[in-house]
Amino acid sequence: MEESSTNCDIGHVLMSVNGITVTGQLLEDGRDVFELLENSENYPLSLKFGRPKMTTNEKIFLASMFYPLFAIASQLSPEPKSSGIEMLEADTFKLHCFQTLTGVKFIIVAEPTEFTLDALLKKIYELYADYVLKNPFYSLEMPIRCELFDQNLHALLEQVDKSGLTNL
């Protein structure tokens, strides 16, 4: 394997080799990734690179940086009772925000080519209301750890991926 084929953008890591997930330096079956890569008998290899998954604390930290911007935008708006930032557009992403009547905010970061994600955000809010708020073990202001919510959110996102936003 040529050296250039293992290079990737800064911030990306090796996610899998031949479909086997990589965690740190080990494959999920316990083999060392570097030993696998050094042995030319293992070639050809299928390498998948991606961004490392953020921890819950990193996600909370990034989301918490958005809330002051949202509040400032709401206060600076010339419109009374402004809804704040609904969409923040950059060259490489679009951030969509949906604020519920109770003040809960749902944020999605999407490709810059995506148009409106309002319908998706409302569906996510419905799942949140059905599976998280009705869960007696959930505490407000805490990270969501609810298996039914996760399963239904995953199913919703798969549906959107397969058939698009128009079928919500």
C-alpha positions in Angstrom: 0.0 0.0 0.0 1.4 3.4 -0.9 1.9 5.9 1.9 -0.4 8.5 0.2 -3.4 6.1 0.4 -3.3 6.1 4.2 -3.2 9.9 4.5 -6.5 11.7 5.2 -7.7 15.2 6.2 -6.6 16.5 9.6 -9.2 15.6 12.2 -10.1 12.3 10.6 -9.2 8.9 12.0 -9.3 5.3 10.8 -12.8 4.1 11.5 -12.7 0.5 10.1 -10.5 -2.0 8.2 -12.4 -4.4 5.9 -15.6 -3.4 7.6 -14.3 -4.2 11.1 -14.6 -1.3 13.5 -11.3 0.3 14.9 -11.2 1.6 18.4 -7.9 3.3 19.2 -5.3 1.0 17.9 -7.3 -2.2 18.0 -9.9 -3.9 15.8 -13.1 -5.0 17.5 -11.8 -8.6 17.2 -8.7 -7.6 19.3 -6.1 -7.5 16.5 -3.6 -4.6 16.4 -4.3 -2.3 13.4 -0.7 -1.5 12.8 0.3 -5.1 12.7 -2.5 -5.7 10.1 -1.3 -2.8 8.0 2.4 -3.8 8.1 1.7 -7.3 6.8 1.5 -7.1 3.0 -0.2 -10.6 3.0 -3.4 -8.8 4.3 -3.7 -6.6 1.1 -5.9 -5.4 -0.4 -7.5 -3.6 2.5 -10.6 -1.5 2.6 -9.9 1.5 4.9 -12.7 3.8 6.1 -11.8 7.2 7.5 -14.1 9.6 9.3 -14.3 12.1 12.1 -13.9 10.7 15.6 -17.1 10.4 17.6 -17.6 13.1 20.1 -18.1 12.3 23.7 -21.3 13.4 25.5 -19.4 16.1 27.2 -18.0 17.4 24.0 -21.5 17.5 22.5 -22.9 19.4 25.5 -20.0 21.8 25.4 -20.5 22.6 21.7 -24.3 22.9 22.1 -23.9 25.2 25.1 -21.8 27.6 23.0 -24.8 27.9 20.6 -27.3 29.0 23.3 -25.7 32.4 24.1 -25.6 33.2 20.4 -29.3 32.2 20.2 -30.1 34.5 23.1 -28.1 37.4 21.7 -29.9 37.1 18.3 -33.3 37.0 20.1 -32.5 40.2 22.0 -30.9 42.1 19.2 -33.6 41.4 16.7 -35.8 44.3 15.7 -38.8 42.0 15.7 -40.5 41.7 19.1 -40.5 38.1 20.5 -38.0 37.0 17.9 -37.4 33.3 17.6 -33.6 33.7 17.6 -31.4 31.8 15.2 -33.4 29.4 13.1 -30.6 28.7 10.6 -27.0 29.5 10.6 -25.3 29.1 7.2 -21.6 28.6 6.6 -19.6 27.4 3.6 -19.3 23.9 4.9 -22.5 23.3 6.9 -25.9 24.6 7.9 -27.0 24.6 11.5 -30.8 24.4 11.9 -32.5 25.2 15.2 -36.0 24.4 16.3 -37.2 26.0 19.6 -40.4 24.4 21.1 -43.0 26.4 23.0 -41.5 25.2 26.2 -38.0 26.5 25.2 -36.4 23.2 24.4 -34.0 23.6 21.4 -33.2 21.0 18.9 -30.2 21.6 16.7 -29.1 19.7 13.5 -25.9 20.3 11.6 -26.4 19.5 7.9 -24.7 19.7 4.6 -24.8 23.2 3.1 -27.0 21.9 0.2 -29.9 21.0 2.6 -32.8 23.3 2.5 -35.2 23.4 5.4 -35.2 20.7 8.0 -38.2 22.1 9.9 -40.3 19.0 9.3 -37.5 16.7 10.5 -36.9 18.8 13.6 -40.6 18.7 14.5 -40.7 14.9 14.1 -37.6 14.7 16.4 -39.5 16.8 18.9 -42.5 14.4 18.7 -40.2 11.5 19.5 -38.6 13.5 22.4 -42.1 14.2 23.8 -43.2 10.6 23.4 -40.2 8.7 24.6 -38.0 11.0 26.7 -40.5 13.3 28.5 -42.7 10.4 29.4 -39.8 8.4 30.7 -39.9 8.4 34.6 -36.1 8.0 34.8 -35.3 11.0 32.7 -34.3 14.2 34.4 -34.6 17.6 32.6 -31.3 19.3 31.7 -29.5 15.9 31.5 -28.2 14.1 28.4 -30.9 11.9 26.8 -30.3 8.2 27.5 -33.4 6.5 26.4 -33.2 3.4 24.3 -36.7 3.8 22.8 -35.9 7.3 21.8 -32.6 6.2 20.2 -34.3 3.4 18.3 -37.1 5.6 16.9 -34.7 8.4 16.1 -32.5 6.0 14.2 -35.5 4.7 12.3 -36.6 8.2 11.5 -33.2 9.2 10.2 -33.0 6.0 8.1 -36.4 6.8 6.6 -35.3 10.3 5.7 -32.0 8.9 4.2 -33.9 6.5 2.0 -37.0 8.5 1.0 -36.1 12.1 1.7 -37.7 14.8 3.8 -40.8 15.1 1.6 -42.3 11.8 3.0 -42.3 12.9 6.7 
